[in-house]
């Protein structure tokens, strides 16, 4: 009687390889999610004792912080939309060279305003204010500042913010508005 020979073909090798890759993917997913998604290949897992009856202080961001984050996101989204519209005008075949030049200058203006807003926000924060959002449109400036004080913004603080603003842009005094959030 002849002994049966084990034949390993391409299909079997491919199936074994795919099974191995699937098993590895499942293991990596399990290891990654077991530690809250913060595992690296070089991490060493350490045992820590946990007292489940003990309470911990959990901080929540205040509504004002959420306001500033949302305001920045909204401002960035609207500017990105404007830039995308300008880009579609430039890329479209209908525009004349004069129109493309005007649109290109407008895109550069928006880019410059975004950079200036960011710079002013950082300078205002460096001056001791907790948070700040700046809106520039070339002719006017609106600044929302988180003071952390219930009394509101003092005149000296408003003057400091105005000096920071005017050191970066030229805006008429009547077109500057400073709002404070306690």
Secondary structure, DSSP 8 states (H G I E B T S, - for coil): ---------HHHHHHHHHHHHHHHHHHHHHHHHHTTT---TT---------TT---------HHHHHHHHHHHHHHHHHHHHHHHHHHHHHSTT--HHHHHHHHHHHHHHHHHHHHHHHHHHHHHHTT-SEEEEEE-SS-EEEEEE---TT---HHHHHHHHHHHHHH----GGGEEEEEE-
